[in-house]
Amino acid sequence: MHDDTGVWDQIKGNWKQLKGKVREKWGLLTDDDLEHIAGHKDRLVGKIQERYGEAKWEASQIENELRGLSRSDANRPVDRPEDRR
């Protein structure tokens, strides 16, 4: 088993930015759910399993999805005024 502490620290740190993407991915999560989750792995996994059913989403799947969402944020090009010329 690998240590995922760094990944979840990053998710917690970027939670405000990731909340919208998490909401798009798992639309059954409410705003209250997202506020309660606040980037905590156990809370997120629990809420997703509660809303969608345990068999559908395993913790490792959720973590992989979040990594993808997190990476897509990091890889998004910065819109710079000088590029618009």
NUKE-986934 format. One record per residue (C-alpha): x, y, z; residue number from 1; residue in one letter. Coordinates in nm, 4 decimals, always signed. Last residue first. Example, Ala and Ser with C-alpha at 12.3 -4.5 7.8 and 13.67 -1.06 7.14 Angstrom:
NUKE-986934
      east     north        up  num  residuo
   +1.3670   -0.1060   +0.7140    2        s
   +1.2300   -0.4500   +0.7800    1        a
END
This chain:
NUKE-986934
      east     north        up  num  residuo
   -0.2348   +3.9570   -2.9509   85        r
   -0.4235   +3.7315   -2.7074   84        r
   -0.1111   +3.5651   -2.5655   83        d
   +0.0003   +3.8944   -2.4046   82        e
   -0.3195   +3.8990   -2.1977   81        p
   -0.2323   +3.5692   -2.0305   80        r
   -0.4817   +3.2849   -1.9921   79        d
   -0.2877   +3.0233   -1.7985   78        v
   -0.3006   +2.6837   -1.9580   77        p
   -0.4752   +2.4129   -1.7580   76        r
   -0.2246   +2.1461   -1.6567   75        n
   -0.2582   +2.1999   -1.2822   74        a
   -0.6381   +2.1958   -1.2952   73        d
   -0.6395   +1.8826   -1.5129   72        s
   -0.4015   +1.7253   -1.2643   71        r
   -0.6386   +1.7775   -0.9716   70        s
   -0.9337   +1.6338   -1.1603   69        l
   -0.7258   +1.3307   -1.2580   68        g
   -0.5996   +1.2848   -0.9035   67        r
   -0.9565   +1.3158   -0.7833   66        l
   -1.0706   +1.0362   -1.0145   65        e
   -0.7872   +0.8125   -0.8947   64        n
   -0.8778   +0.8780   -0.5297   63        e
   -1.2431   +0.7996   -0.5966   62        i
   -1.1495   +0.4730   -0.7671   61        q
   -0.9222   +0.3788   -0.4746   60        s
   -1.2001   +0.4474   -0.2228   59        a
   -1.4456   +0.2225   -0.4049   58        e
   -1.7438   +0.3632   -0.5905   57        w
   -2.0270   +0.1578   -0.7399   56        k
   -2.0531   -0.1213   -0.4839   55        a
   -2.0907   +0.1179   -0.1918   54        e
   -2.3959   +0.2944   -0.3245   53        g
   -2.4174   +0.6289   -0.5017   52        y
   -2.5118   +0.8773   -0.2279   51        r
   -2.3692   +0.6925   +0.0746   50        e
   -2.0624   +0.5712   -0.1162   49        q
   -1.9941   +0.9246   -0.2343   48        i
   -2.0469   +1.0609   +0.1169   47        k
   -1.8185   +0.8035   +0.2800   46        g
   -1.5407   +0.8432   +0.0217   45        v
   -1.5474   +1.2202   +0.0638   44        l
   -1.5521   +1.2082   +0.4433   43        r
   -1.2690   +0.9547   +0.4605   42        d
   -1.0545   +1.1504   +0.2168   41        k
   -1.0919   +1.4920   +0.3782   40        h
   -1.0922   +1.7753   +0.1215   39        g
   -1.3495   +1.9915   +0.3022   38        a
   -1.5983   +1.7014   +0.3217   37        i
   -1.8463   +1.9012   +0.5333   36        h
   -1.8513   +2.1927   +0.2883   35        e
   -1.8928   +1.9503   -0.0026   34        l
   -2.1787   +1.7689   +0.1697   33        d
   -2.3509   +2.1001   +0.2471   32        d
   -2.3210   +2.1992   -0.1195   31        d
   -2.4895   +1.8697   -0.2031   30        t
   -2.3315   +1.5598   -0.3523   29        l
   -2.5615   +1.3932   -0.6056   28        l
   -2.3692   +1.5560   -0.8888   27        g
   -2.0572   +1.3440   -0.8410   26        w
   -1.8328   +1.4471   -1.1307   25        k
   -1.9717   +1.7996   -1.1678   24        e
   -1.9729   +1.8518   -0.7874   23        r
   -1.6146   +1.7238   -0.7655   22        v
   -1.5182   +1.9661   -1.0425   21        k
   -1.6795   +2.2546   -0.8578   20        g
   -1.5205   +2.1557   -0.5278   19        k
   -1.1722   +2.1297   -0.6812   18        l
   -1.0881   +2.5011   -0.6641   17        q
   -1.2010   +2.5384   -0.3030   16        k
   -1.0360   +2.2063   -0.2155   15        w
   -0.6914   +2.3038   -0.3423   14        n
   -0.5090   +2.2712   -0.0094   13        g
   -0.7192   +1.9720   +0.0922   12        k
   -0.6438   +1.8034   -0.2408   11        i
   -0.2718   +1.8729   -0.1998   10        q
   -0.2724   +1.7264   +0.1508    9        d
   -0.4669   +1.4327   +0.0080    8        w
   -0.1982   +1.3618   -0.2511    7        v
   +0.0824   +1.4022   -0.0003    6        g
   -0.0811   +1.1614   +0.2458    5        t
   -0.1242   +0.8911   -0.0187    4        d
   +0.1378   +0.6543   +0.1181    3        d
   +0.1377   +0.3421   -0.0928    2        h
   +0.0000   +0.0000   +0.0000    1        m
END
